[in-house]
């Protein structure tokens, strides 16, 4: 299963990836709104958005993409590793 994480903290990226791997998921992390943001998201099996560490524009683009491609979307306000684990269960 491939999951895309949008938002979060750069310094926790390796911890996010390790937690997802322990749950049996492959994780792609996008920490901020960049050039080709929508292309970087790709076509994952699910998306998680940490809303407190991402811009409103990036959140809007992620929600729009998830709705257009029928991708399950979970929005969480906190950005800890335990929040990611809860989402992946």
Buried (B, 14 or more C-beta within 10 A) or exposed (E): EEBBBBBBBEEBBEBBBEBBEEBEBEBBBBBEBEEEBEEEBEEBEBBBBBBEBBEEEBBEBBBEBBEEEEBEBBBBEEBBBEBBBEBBE
